[in-house]
């Protein structure tokens, strides 16, 4: 897998944005930038936020997509979205709390599981 193509990065960022939005964060995609990124903020934070982009790293012979923040800290792989959510919460949560607002969740929202079996008539 070669992740130099922008659509792969955007797909991974979209997955992260969906999770962050469901947890209560405000997410602004900035795919026109290089590298493409999402800006994570909260209404309590006027100009403060966190930019997250995807960084491909080699793991053996494979490339693994890692989410990286604007300071260069690796937050987790694309397979560790709950860990990435917790890392964003660890950075921005205390600032939101200090502003006197309720802090968004650091836990992913439970997705409804599809029901197996016969359809209800």
Backbone as XML, in Angstrom:
<?xml version="1.0"?>
<chain id="A" units="angstrom">
  <residue number="1" name="UNK">
    <atom name="N" x="0.853" y="-1.178" z="0.000"/>
    <atom name="CA" x="0.000" y="0.000" z="0.000"/>
    <atom name="C" x="0.893" y="1.234" z="0.000"/>
  </residue>
  <residue number="2" name="UNK">
    <atom name="N" x="0.769" y="2.058" z="-1.007"/>
    <atom name="CA" x="1.490" y="3.318" z="-1.095"/>
    <atom name="C" x="0.505" y="4.418" z="-0.753"/>
  </residue>
  <residue number="3" name="UNK">
    <atom name="N" x="0.750" y="5.147" z="0.318"/>
    <atom name="CA" x="-0.231" y="6.115" z="0.758"/>
    <atom name="C" x="0.119" y="7.535" z="0.355"/>
  </residue>
  <residue number="4" name="UNK">
    <atom name="N" x="0.846" y="7.698" z="-0.708"/>
    <atom name="CA" x="1.191" y="9.038" z="-1.139"/>
    <atom name="C" x="0.000" y="9.711" z="-1.809"/>
  </residue>
  <residue number="5" name="UNK">
    <atom name="N" x="-0.984" y="8.924" z="-2.222"/>
    <atom name="CA" x="-2.173" y="9.490" z="-2.841"/>
    <atom name="C" x="-3.009" y="10.220" z="-1.792"/>
  </residue>
  <residue number="6" name="UNK">
    <atom name="N" x="-3.475" y="11.389" z="-2.149"/>
    <atom name="CA" x="-4.289" y="12.185" z="-1.238"/>
    <atom name="C" x="-5.609" y="11.510" z="-0.875"/>
  </residue>
  <residue number="7" name="UNK">
    <atom name="N" x="-6.319" y="10.808" z="-1.799"/>
    <atom name="CA" x="-7.598" y="10.213" z="-1.407"/>
    <atom name="C" x="-7.502" y="9.270" z="-0.209"/>
  </residue>
  <residue number="8" name="UNK">
    <atom name="N" x="-6.416" y="8.521" z="-0.084"/>
    <atom name="CA" x="-6.269" y="7.640" z="1.081"/>
    <atom name="C" x="-6.182" y="8.464" z="2.358"/>
  </residue>
  <residue number="9" name="UNK">
    <atom name="N" x="-5.377" y="9.497" z="2.329"/>
    <atom name="CA" x="-5.240" y="10.356" z="3.513"/>
    <atom name="C" x="-6.575" y="10.988" z="3.872"/>
  </residue>
  <residue number="10" name="UNK">
    <atom name="N" x="-7.277" y="11.470" z="2.856"/>
    <atom name="CA" x="-8.571" y="12.101" z="3.112"/>
    <atom name="C" x="-9.569" y="11.099" z="3.681"/>
  </residue>
  <residue number="11" name="UNK">
    <atom name="N" x="-9.546" y="9.871" z="3.204"/>
    <atom name="CA" x="-10.453" y="8.846" z="3.726"/>
    <atom name="C" x="-10.176" y="8.593" z="5.207"/>
  </residue>
  <residue number="12" name="UNK">
    <atom name="N" x="-8.898" y="8.486" z="5.569"/>
    <atom name="CA" x="-8.538" y="8.259" z="6.970"/>
    <atom name="C" x="-8.913" y="9.466" z="7.829"/>
  </residue>
  <residue number="13" name="UNK">
    <atom name="N" x="-8.689" y="10.667" z="7.301"/>
    <atom name="CA" x="-9.059" y="11.875" z="8.042"/>
    <atom name="C" x="-10.576" y="11.975" z="8.197"/>
  </residue>
  <residue number="14" name="UNK">
    <atom name="N" x="-11.326" y="11.557" z="7.174"/>
    <atom name="CA" x="-12.790" y="11.555" z="7.280"/>
    <atom name="C" x="-13.259" y="10.613" z="8.378"/>
  </residue>
  <residue number="15" name="UNK">
    <atom name="N" x="-12.632" y="9.437" z="8.476"/>
    <atom name="CA" x="-12.990" y="8.488" z="9.533"/>
    <atom name="C" x="-12.728" y="9.098" z="10.911"/>
  </residue>
  <residue number="16" name="UNK">
    <atom name="N" x="-11.588" y="9.764" z="11.049"/>
    <atom name="CA" x="-11.263" y="10.410" z="12.319"/>
    <atom name="C" x="-12.226" y="11.559" z="12.600"/>
  </residue>
  <residue number="17" name="UNK">
    <atom name="N" x="-12.523" y="12.364" z="11.584"/>
    <atom name="CA" x="-13.425" y="13.503" z="11.756"/>
    <atom name="C" x="-14.804" y="13.048" z="12.213"/>
  </residue>
  <residue number="18" name="UNK">
    <atom name="N" x="-15.278" y="11.946" z="11.663"/>
    <atom name="CA" x="-16.582" y="11.406" z="12.059"/>
    <atom name="C" x="-16.585" y="11.030" z="13.543"/>
  </residue>
  <residue number="19" name="UNK">
    <atom name="N" x="-15.519" y="10.396" z="13.981"/>
    <atom name="CA" x="-15.412" y="9.984" z="15.384"/>
    <atom name="C" x="-15.320" y="11.200" z="16.313"/>
  </residue>
  <residue number="20" name="UNK">
    <atom name="N" x="-14.494" y="12.176" z="15.943"/>
    <atom name="CA" x="-14.325" y="13.372" z="16.768"/>
    <atom name="C" x="-15.617" y="14.179" z="16.848"/>
  </residue>
  <residue number="21" name="UNK">
    <atom name="N" x="-16.316" y="14.310" z="15.733"/>
    <atom name="CA" x="-17.575" y="15.051" z="15.711"/>
    <atom name="C" x="-18.616" y="14.366" z="16.590"/>
  </residue>
  <residue number="22" name="UNK">
    <atom name="N" x="-18.688" y="13.043" z="16.512"/>
    <atom name="CA" x="-19.639" y="12.296" z="17.347"/>
    <atom name="C" x="-19.326" y="12.463" z="18.831"/>
  </residue>
  <residue number="23" name="UNK">
    <atom name="N" x="-18.052" y="12.675" z="19.163"/>
    <atom name="CA" x="-17.658" y="12.853" z="20.565"/>
    <atom name="C" x="-17.915" y="14.272" z="21.063"/>
  </residue>
  <residue number="24" name="UNK">
    <atom name="N" x="-18.178" y="15.225" z="20.147"/>
    <atom name="CA" x="-18.492" y="16.585" z="20.567"/>
    <atom name="C" x="-17.490" y="17.646" z="20.163"/>
  </residue>
  <residue number="25" name="UNK">
    <atom name="N" x="-16.472" y="17.279" z="19.405"/>
    <atom name="CA" x="-15.482" y="18.242" z="18.944"/>
    <atom name="C" x="-15.936" y="18.867" z="17.630"/>
  </residue>
  <residue number="26" name="UNK">
    <atom name="N" x="-15.458" y="20.074" z="17.345"/>
    <atom name="CA" x="-15.717" y="20.734" z="16.073"/>
    <atom name="C" x="-14.549" y="20.423" z="15.149"/>
  </residue>
  <residue number="27" name="UNK">
    <atom name="N" x="-14.841" y="19.895" z="13.969"/>
    <atom name="CA" x="-13.788" y="19.468" z="13.045"/>
    <atom name="C" x="-13.958" y="20.201" z="11.722"/>
  </residue>
  <residue number="28" name="UNK">
    <atom name="N" x="-12.873" y="20.814" z="11.259"/>
    <atom name="CA" x="-12.860" y="21.504" z="9.978"/>
    <atom name="C" x="-11.839" y="20.844" z="9.068"/>
  </residue>
  <residue number="29" name="UNK">
    <atom name="N" x="-12.288" y="20.211" z="7.972"/>
    <atom name="CA" x="-11.330" y="19.615" z="7.036"/>
    <atom name="C" x="-10.570" y="20.708" z="6.291"/>
  </residue>
  <residue number="30" name="UNK">
    <atom name="N" x="-9.290" y="20.510" z="6.115"/>
    <atom name="CA" x="-8.435" y="21.432" z="5.349"/>
    <atom name="C" x="-7.642" y="20.609" z="4.338"/>
  </residue>
  <residue number="31" name="UNK">
    <atom name="N" x="-8.363" y="19.995" z="3.404"/>
    <atom name="CA" x="-7.740" y="19.082" z="2.454"/>
    <atom name="C" x="-6.976" y="19.803" z="1.351"/>
  </residue>
  <residue number="32" name="UNK">
    <atom name="N" x="-7.187" y="21.107" z="1.223"/>
    <atom name="CA" x="-6.459" y="21.864" z="0.202"/>
    <atom name="C" x="-5.009" y="22.130" z="0.618"/>
  </residue>
  <residue number="33" name="UNK">
    <atom name="N" x="-4.693" y="21.920" z="1.882"/>
    <atom name="CA" x="-3.335" y="22.140" z="2.379"/>
    <atom name="C" x="-2.456" y="20.933" z="2.085"/>
  </residue>
  <residue number="34" name="UNK">
    <atom name="N" x="-1.171" y="21.127" z="2.191"/>
    <atom name="CA" x="-0.230" y="20.022" z="2.005"/>
    <atom name="C" x="0.616" y="19.893" z="3.262"/>
  </residue>
  <residue number="35" name="UNK">
    <atom name="N" x="0.492" y="18.830" z="4.029"/>
    <atom name="CA" x="-0.403" y="17.696" z="3.822"/>
    <atom name="C" x="-1.836" y="18.048" z="4.203"/>
  </residue>
  <residue number="36" name="UNK">
    <atom name="N" x="-2.807" y="17.314" z="3.646"/>
    <atom name="CA" x="-4.195" y="17.524" z="4.045"/>
    <atom name="C" x="-4.343" y="17.269" z="5.546"/>
  </residue>
  <residue number="37" name="UNK">
    <atom name="N" x="-5.228" y="18.022" z="6.191"/>
    <atom name="CA" x="-5.387" y="17.865" z="7.637"/>
    <atom name="C" x="-6.803" y="18.189" z="8.055"/>
  </residue>
  <residue number="38" name="UNK">
    <atom name="N" x="-7.101" y="17.879" z="9.308"/>
    <atom name="CA" x="-8.341" y="18.335" z="9.930"/>
    <atom name="C" x="-7.951" y="19.202" z="11.121"/>
  </residue>
  <residue number="39" name="UNK">
    <atom name="N" x="-8.719" y="20.252" z="11.318"/>
    <atom name="CA" x="-8.499" y="21.166" z="12.436"/>
    <atom name="C" x="-9.556" y="20.844" z="13.484"/>
  </residue>
  <residue number="40" name="UNK">
    <atom name="N" x="-9.112" y="20.508" z="14.685"/>
    <atom name="CA" x="-10.021" y="20.124" z="15.768"/>
    <atom name="C" x="-10.087" y="21.278" z="16.761"/>
  </residue>
  <residue number="41" name="UNK">
    <atom name="N" x="-11.300" y="21.761" z="17.011"/>
    <atom name="CA" x="-11.498" y="22.881" z="17.930"/>
    <atom name="C" x="-12.743" y="22.617" z="18.779"/>
  </residue>
  <residue number="42" name="UNK">
    <atom name="N" x="-13.084" y="23.631" z="19.563"/>
    <atom name="CA" x="-14.280" y="23.589" z="20.404"/>
    <atom name="C" x="-14.769" y="25.023" z="20.534"/>
  </residue>
  <residue number="43" name="UNK">
    <atom name="N" x="-16.090" y="25.251" z="20.631"/>
    <atom name="CA" x="-16.590" y="26.624" z="20.765"/>
    <atom name="C" x="-15.997" y="27.384" z="21.952"/>
  </residue>
  <residue number="44" name="UNK">
    <atom name="N" x="-15.553" y="26.689" z="22.988"/>
    <atom name="CA" x="-14.969" y="27.350" z="24.156"/>
    <atom name="C" x="-13.579" y="27.904" z="23.860"/>
  </residue>
  <residue number="45" name="UNK">
    <atom name="N" x="-12.956" y="27.417" z="22.802"/>
    <atom name="CA" x="-11.589" y="27.818" z="22.474"/>
    <atom name="C" x="-11.622" y="28.748" z="21.268"/>
  </residue>
  <residue number="46" name="UNK">
    <atom name="N" x="-11.325" y="30.026" z="21.505"/>
    <atom name="CA" x="-11.445" y="31.003" z="20.425"/>
    <atom name="C" x="-10.516" y="30.708" z="19.254"/>
  </residue>
  <residue number="47" name="UNK">
    <atom name="N" x="-9.234" y="30.688" z="19.490"/>
    <atom name="CA" x="-8.267" y="30.484" z="18.407"/>
    <atom name="C" x="-7.387" y="29.267" z="18.631"/>
  </residue>
  <residue number="48" name="UNK">
    <atom name="N" x="-7.699" y="28.502" z="19.628"/>
    <atom name="CA" x="-6.866" y="27.354" z="19.966"/>
    <atom name="C" x="-7.489" y="26.091" z="19.400"/>
  </residue>
  <residue number="49" name="UNK">
    <atom name="N" x="-6.649" y="25.232" z="18.887"/>
    <atom name="CA" x="-7.121" y="23.964" z="18.354"/>
    <atom name="C" x="-5.937" y="23.053" z="18.085"/>
  </residue>
  <residue number="50" name="UNK">
    <atom name="N" x="-6.216" y="21.977" z="17.422"/>
    <atom name="CA" x="-5.192" y="20.992" z="17.117"/>
    <atom name="C" x="-5.353" y="20.586" z="15.660"/>
  </residue>
  <residue number="51" name="UNK">
    <atom name="N" x="-4.267" y="20.653" z="14.911"/>
    <atom name="CA" x="-4.280" y="20.183" z="13.530"/>
    <atom name="C" x="-3.755" y="18.760" z="13.505"/>
  </residue>
  <residue number="52" name="UNK">
    <atom name="N" x="-4.461" y="17.891" z="12.789"/>
    <atom name="CA" x="-4.078" y="16.481" z="12.705"/>
    <atom name="C" x="-3.960" y="16.105" z="11.233"/>
  </residue>
  <residue number="53" name="UNK">
    <atom name="N" x="-2.838" y="15.495" z="10.881"/>
    <atom name="CA" x="-2.646" y="15.004" z="9.516"/>
    <atom name="C" x="-2.229" y="13.540" z="9.557"/>
  </residue>
  <residue number="54" name="UNK">
    <atom name="N" x="-2.168" y="12.921" z="8.394"/>
    <atom name="CA" x="-1.789" y="11.511" z="8.286"/>
    <atom name="C" x="-0.357" y="11.432" z="7.796"/>
  </residue>
  <residue number="55" name="UNK">
    <atom name="N" x="0.436" y="10.660" z="8.510"/>
    <atom name="CA" x="1.856" y="10.467" z="8.183"/>
    <atom name="C" x="2.081" y="8.983" z="7.895"/>
  </residue>
  <residue number="56" name="UNK">
    <atom name="N" x="2.507" y="8.640" z="6.672"/>
    <atom name="CA" x="2.791" y="7.229" z="6.389"/>
    <atom name="C" x="4.154" y="6.835" z="6.952"/>
  </residue>
  <residue number="57" name="UNK">
    <atom name="N" x="4.194" y="5.754" z="7.720"/>
    <atom name="CA" x="5.451" y="5.248" z="8.270"/>
    <atom name="C" x="5.640" y="3.804" z="7.844"/>
  </residue>
  <residue number="58" name="UNK">
    <atom name="N" x="6.881" y="3.441" z="7.562"/>
    <atom name="CA" x="7.173" y="2.062" z="7.194"/>
    <atom name="C" x="7.173" y="1.173" z="8.423"/>
  </residue>
  <residue number="59" name="UNK">
    <atom name="N" x="6.521" y="0.037" z="8.297"/>
    <atom name="CA" x="6.493" y="-0.976" z="9.347"/>
    <atom name="C" x="6.825" y="-2.289" z="8.652"/>
  </residue>
  <residue number="60" name="UNK">
    <atom name="N" x="8.090" y="-2.658" z="8.678"/>
    <atom name="CA" x="8.536" y="-3.802" z="7.881"/>
    <atom name="C" x="8.503" y="-3.410" z="6.417"/>
  </residue>
  <residue number="61" name="UNK">
    <atom name="N" x="7.772" y="-4.162" z="5.622"/>
    <atom name="CA" x="7.628" y="-3.843" z="4.203"/>
    <atom name="C" x="6.364" y="-3.052" z="3.906"/>
  </residue>
  <residue number="62" name="UNK">
    <atom name="N" x="5.544" y="-2.825" z="4.910"/>
    <atom name="CA" x="4.265" y="-2.143" z="4.715"/>
    <atom name="C" x="4.334" y="-0.705" z="5.209"/>
  </residue>
  <residue number="63" name="UNK">
    <atom name="N" x="3.467" y="0.114" z="4.617"/>
    <atom name="CA" x="3.296" y="1.481" z="5.074"/>
    <atom name="C" x="2.069" y="1.522" z="5.975"/>
  </residue>
  <residue number="64" name="UNK">
    <atom name="N" x="2.196" y="2.131" z="7.129"/>
    <atom name="CA" x="1.080" y="2.248" z="8.066"/>
    <atom name="C" x="0.757" y="3.731" z="8.229"/>
  </residue>
  <residue number="65" name="UNK">
    <atom name="N" x="-0.527" y="4.055" z="8.149"/>
    <atom name="CA" x="-0.971" y="5.440" z="8.286"/>
    <atom name="C" x="-1.067" y="5.804" z="9.764"/>
  </residue>
  <residue number="66" name="UNK">
    <atom name="N" x="-0.293" y="6.793" z="10.180"/>
    <atom name="CA" x="-0.318" y="7.302" z="11.550"/>
    <atom name="C" x="-0.926" y="8.692" z="11.545"/>
  </residue>
  <residue number="67" name="UNK">
    <atom name="N" x="-1.738" y="8.979" z="12.558"/>
    <atom name="CA" x="-2.225" y="10.336" z="12.758"/>
    <atom name="C" x="-1.186" y="11.074" z="13.583"/>
  </residue>
  <residue number="68" name="UNK">
    <atom name="N" x="-0.874" y="12.279" z="13.144"/>
    <atom name="CA" x="0.176" y="13.081" z="13.766"/>
    <atom name="C" x="-0.391" y="14.475" z="14.011"/>
  </residue>
  <residue number="69" name="UNK">
    <atom name="N" x="-0.113" y="15.070" z="15.182"/>
    <atom name="CA" x="-0.624" y="16.417" z="15.434"/>
    <atom name="C" x="0.361" y="17.470" z="14.948"/>
  </residue>
  <residue number="70" name="UNK">
    <atom name="N" x="-0.019" y="18.724" z="15.111"/>
    <atom name="CA" x="0.778" y="19.821" z="14.575"/>
    <atom name="C" x="2.124" y="19.982" z="15.261"/>
  </residue>
  <residue number="71" name="UNK">
    <atom name="N" x="2.299" y="19.379" z="16.428"/>
    <atom name="CA" x="3.598" y="19.458" z="17.105"/>
    <atom name="C" x="4.513" y="18.303" z="16.704"/>
  </residue>
  <residue number="72" name="UNK">
    <atom name="N" x="4.000" y="17.382" z="15.865"/>
    <atom name="CA" x="4.799" y="16.251" z="15.428"/>
    <atom name="C" x="4.607" y="15.003" z="16.270"/>
  </residue>
  <residue number="73" name="UNK">
    <atom name="N" x="3.706" y="15.068" z="17.243"/>
    <atom name="CA" x="3.467" y="13.914" z="18.118"/>
    <atom name="C" x="2.566" y="12.908" z="17.404"/>
  </residue>
  <residue number="74" name="UNK">
    <atom name="N" x="2.969" y="11.642" z="17.437"/>
    <atom name="CA" x="2.166" y="10.577" z="16.842"/>
    <atom name="C" x="1.052" y="10.195" z="17.812"/>
  </residue>
  <residue number="75" name="UNK">
    <atom name="N" x="-0.187" y="10.237" z="17.316"/>
    <atom name="CA" x="-1.357" y="10.007" z="18.161"/>
    <atom name="C" x="-1.851" y="8.571" z="18.102"/>
  </residue>
  <residue number="76" name="UNK">
    <atom name="N" x="-1.596" y="7.883" z="17.022"/>
    <atom name="CA" x="-2.038" y="6.504" z="16.848"/>
    <atom name="C" x="-2.212" y="6.201" z="15.377"/>
  </residue>
  <residue number="77" name="UNK">
    <atom name="N" x="-2.349" y="4.925" z="15.058"/>
    <atom name="CA" x="-2.523" y="4.522" z="13.666"/>
    <atom name="C" x="-3.984" y="4.634" z="13.265"/>
  </residue>
  <residue number="78" name="UNK">
    <atom name="N" x="-4.241" y="4.421" z="12.001"/>
    <atom name="CA" x="-5.623" y="4.472" z="11.517"/>
    <atom name="C" x="-6.456" y="3.345" z="12.107"/>
  </residue>
  <residue number="79" name="UNK">
    <atom name="N" x="-5.806" y="2.345" z="12.675"/>
    <atom name="CA" x="-6.508" y="1.231" z="13.309"/>
    <atom name="C" x="-6.742" y="1.489" z="14.803"/>
  </residue>
  <residue number="80" name="UNK">
    <atom name="N" x="-6.243" y="2.616" z="15.310"/>
    <atom name="CA" x="-6.349" y="2.957" z="16.734"/>
    <atom name="C" x="-7.130" y="4.255" z="16.934"/>
  </residue>
  <residue number="81" name="UNK">
    <atom name="N" x="-8.249" y="4.405" z="16.247"/>
    <atom name="CA" x="-9.008" y="5.652" z="16.321"/>
    <atom name="C" x="-9.426" y="6.026" z="17.742"/>
  </residue>
  <residue number="82" name="UNK">
    <atom name="N" x="-9.845" y="5.079" z="18.600"/>
    <atom name="CA" x="-10.162" y="5.477" z="19.980"/>
    <atom name="C" x="-8.953" y="6.073" z="20.709"/>
  </residue>
  <residue number="83" name="UNK">
    <atom name="N" x="-7.763" y="5.565" z="20.433"/>
    <atom name="CA" x="-6.547" y="6.111" z="21.041"/>
    <atom name="C" x="-6.285" y="7.528" z="20.532"/>
  </residue>
  <residue number="84" name="UNK">
    <atom name="N" x="-6.540" y="7.771" z="19.258"/>
    <atom name="CA" x="-6.359" y="9.112" z="18.693"/>
    <atom name="C" x="-7.360" y="10.074" z="19.323"/>
  </residue>
  <residue number="85" name="UNK">
    <atom name="N" x="-8.608" y="9.641" z="19.479"/>
    <atom name="CA" x="-9.622" y="10.458" z="20.146"/>
    <atom name="C" x="-9.179" y="10.811" z="21.561"/>
  </residue>
  <residue number="86" name="UNK">
    <atom name="N" x="-8.664" y="9.840" z="22.298"/>
    <atom name="CA" x="-8.197" y="10.091" z="23.668"/>
    <atom name="C" x="-7.029" y="11.068" z="23.680"/>
  </residue>
  <residue number="87" name="UNK">
    <atom name="N" x="-6.136" y="10.983" z="22.696"/>
    <atom name="CA" x="-4.989" y="11.897" z="22.633"/>
    <atom name="C" x="-5.449" y="13.329" z="22.370"/>
  </residue>
  <residue number="88" name="UNK">
    <atom name="N" x="-6.425" y="13.506" z="21.481"/>
    <atom name="CA" x="-6.979" y="14.843" z="21.225"/>
    <atom name="C" x="-7.636" y="15.368" z="22.497"/>
  </residue>
  <residue number="89" name="UNK">
    <atom name="N" x="-8.377" y="14.515" z="23.176"/>
    <atom name="CA" x="-9.031" y="14.891" z="24.434"/>
    <atom name="C" x="-8.001" y="15.314" z="25.477"/>
  </residue>
  <residue number="90" name="UNK">
    <atom name="N" x="-6.884" y="14.597" z="25.555"/>
    <atom name="CA" x="-5.840" y="14.921" z="26.536"/>
    <atom name="C" x="-5.234" y="16.295" z="26.289"/>
  </residue>
  <residue number="91" name="UNK">
    <atom name="N" x="-5.155" y="16.701" z="25.023"/>
    <atom name="CA" x="-4.565" y="18.004" z="24.694"/>
    <atom name="C" x="-5.585" y="19.130" z="24.875"/>
  </residue>
  <residue number="92" name="UNK">
    <atom name="N" x="-6.780" y="18.971" z="24.304"/>
    <atom name="CA" x="-7.748" y="20.069" z="24.285"/>
    <atom name="C" x="-8.734" y="20.047" z="25.457"/>
  </residue>
  <residue number="93" name="UNK">
    <atom name="N" x="-8.985" y="18.877" z="26.029"/>
    <atom name="CA" x="-9.956" y="18.766" z="27.118"/>
    <atom name="C" x="-9.691" y="19.694" z="28.290"/>
  </residue>
  <residue number="94" name="UNK">
    <atom name="N" x="-8.455" y="19.750" z="28.808"/>
    <atom name="CA" x="-8.189" y="20.655" z="29.931"/>
    <atom name="C" x="-8.437" y="22.131" z="29.590"/>
  </residue>
  <residue number="95" name="UNK">
    <atom name="N" x="-8.199" y="22.525" z="28.350"/>
    <atom name="CA" x="-8.436" y="23.915" z="27.945"/>
    <atom name="C" x="-9.930" y="24.225" z="27.921"/>
  </residue>
  <residue number="96" name="UNK">
    <atom name="N" x="-10.727" y="23.266" z="27.453"/>
    <atom name="CA" x="-12.181" y="23.439" z="27.437"/>
    <atom name="C" x="-12.707" y="23.512" z="28.869"/>
  </residue>
  <residue number="97" name="UNK">
    <atom name="N" x="-12.217" y="22.641" z="29.744"/>
    <atom name="CA" x="-12.648" y="22.641" z="31.150"/>
    <atom name="C" x="-12.263" y="23.946" z="31.835"/>
  </residue>
  <residue number="98" name="UNK">
    <atom name="N" x="-11.070" y="24.438" z="31.536"/>
    <atom name="CA" x="-10.608" y="25.697" z="32.137"/>
    <atom name="C" x="-11.486" y="26.870" z="31.709"/>
  </residue>
  <residue number="99" name="UNK">
    <atom name="N" x="-12.055" y="26.791" z="30.508"/>
    <atom name="CA" x="-12.945" y="27.841" z="30.019"/>
    <atom name="C" x="-14.342" y="27.723" z="30.624"/>
  </residue>
  <residue number="100" name="UNK">
    <atom name="N" x="-14.573" y="26.663" z="31.414"/>
    <atom name="CA" x="-15.855" y="26.504" z="32.088"/>
    <atom name="C" x="-16.918" y="25.794" z="31.268"/>
  </residue>
  <residue number="101" name="UNK">
    <atom name="N" x="-16.530" y="25.123" z="30.210"/>
    <atom name="CA" x="-17.473" y="24.398" z="29.360"/>
    <atom name="C" x="-17.412" y="22.908" z="29.673"/>
  </residue>
  <residue number="102" name="UNK">
    <atom name="N" x="-18.484" y="22.171" z="29.363"/>
    <atom name="CA" x="-18.409" y="20.715" z="29.488"/>
    <atom name="C" x="-17.425" y="20.153" z="28.461"/>
  </residue>
  <residue number="103" name="UNK">
    <atom name="N" x="-16.641" y="19.204" z="28.880"/>
    <atom name="CA" x="-15.607" y="18.631" z="28.017"/>
    <atom name="C" x="-16.211" y="17.498" z="27.188"/>
  </residue>
  <residue number="104" name="UNK">
    <atom name="N" x="-15.958" y="17.481" z="25.867"/>
    <atom name="CA" x="-16.433" y="16.363" z="25.046"/>
    <atom name="C" x="-15.877" y="15.032" z="25.540"/>
  </residue>
  <residue number="105" name="UNK">
    <atom name="N" x="-16.538" y="13.986" z="25.148"/>
    <atom name="CA" x="-16.169" y="12.644" z="25.589"/>
    <atom name="C" x="-14.826" y="12.211" z="25.020"/>
  </residue>
  <residue number="106" name="UNK">
    <atom name="N" x="-14.122" y="11.393" z="25.800"/>
    <atom name="CA" x="-12.883" y="10.798" z="25.293"/>
    <atom name="C" x="-13.111" y="9.348" z="24.891"/>
  </residue>
  <residue number="107" name="UNK">
    <atom name="N" x="-14.380" y="8.934" z="24.896"/>
    <atom name="CA" x="-14.753" y="7.572" z="24.505"/>
    <atom name="C" x="-15.503" y="7.631" z="23.181"/>
  </residue>
  <residue number="108" name="UNK">
    <atom name="N" x="-15.228" y="6.699" z="22.279"/>
    <atom name="CA" x="-15.989" y="6.676" z="21.027"/>
    <atom name="C" x="-17.451" y="6.326" z="21.291"/>
  </residue>
  <residue number="109" name="UNK">
    <atom name="N" x="-18.333" y="6.924" z="20.505"/>
    <atom name="CA" x="-19.753" y="6.620" z="20.618"/>
    <atom name="C" x="-19.994" y="5.193" z="20.145"/>
  </residue>
  <residue number="110" name="UNK">
    <atom name="N" x="-20.846" y="4.492" z="20.840"/>
    <atom name="CA" x="-21.169" y="3.117" z="20.435"/>
    <atom name="C" x="-22.014" y="3.162" z="19.169"/>
  </residue>
  <residue number="111" name="UNK">
    <atom name="N" x="-21.599" y="2.400" z="18.190"/>
    <atom name="CA" x="-22.373" y="2.313" z="16.956"/>
    <atom name="C" x="-23.423" y="1.226" z="17.124"/>
  </residue>
  <residue number="112" name="UNK">
    <atom name="N" x="-24.633" y="1.469" z="16.613"/>
    <atom name="CA" x="-25.643" y="0.424" z="16.711"/>
    <atom name="C" x="-25.216" y="-0.792" z="15.895"/>
  </residue>
  <residue number="113" name="UNK">
    <atom name="N" x="-25.365" y="-1.953" z="16.487"/>
    <atom name="CA" x="-24.989" y="-3.188" z="15.799"/>
    <atom name="C" x="-26.150" y="-3.641" z="14.925"/>
  </residue>
  <residue number="114" name="UNK">
    <atom name="N" x="-25.846" y="-4.113" z="13.734"/>
    <atom name="CA" x="-26.932" y="-4.616" z="12.893"/>
    <atom name="C" x="-27.555" y="-5.860" z="13.527"/>
  </residue>
  <residue number="115" name="UNK">
    <atom name="N" x="-28.851" y="-5.951" z="13.413"/>
    <atom name="CA" x="-29.553" y="-7.105" z="13.971"/>
    <atom name="C" x="-29.447" y="-8.261" z="12.997"/>
  </residue>
  <residue number="116" name="UNK">
    <atom name="N" x="-29.112" y="-9.391" z="13.528"/>
    <atom name="CA" x="-29.013" y="-10.588" z="12.708"/>
    <atom name="C" x="-30.302" y="-11.385" z="12.822"/>
  </residue>
  <residue number="117" name="UNK">
    <atom name="N" x="-30.594" y="-12.124" z="11.804"/>
    <atom name="CA" x="-31.796" y="-12.954" z="11.851"/>
    <atom name="C" x="-32.838" y="-12.478" z="10.872"/>
  </residue>
  <residue number="118" name="UNK">
    <atom name="N" x="-34.068" y="-12.847" z="11.156"/>
    <atom name="CA" x="-35.154" y="-12.514" z="10.236"/>
    <atom name="C" x="-35.559" y="-11.059" z="10.369"/>
  </residue>
  <residue number="119" name="UNK">
    <atom name="N" x="-36.085" y="-10.551" z="9.271"/>
    <atom name="CA" x="-36.600" y="-9.184" z="9.285"/>
    <atom name="C" x="-37.936" y="-9.162" z="10.015"/>
  </residue>
  <residue number="120" name="UNK">
    <atom name="N" x="-38.206" y="-8.123" z="10.804"/>
    <atom name="CA" x="-39.513" y="-8.034" z="11.469"/>
    <atom name="C" x="-40.598" y="-7.715" z="10.439"/>
  </residue>
  <residue number="121" name="UNK">
    <atom name="N" x="-41.712" y="-8.393" z="10.532"/>
    <atom name="CA" x="-42.821" y="-8.145" z="9.597"/>
    <atom name="C" x="-43.890" y="-7.406" z="10.271"/>
  </residue>
</chain>
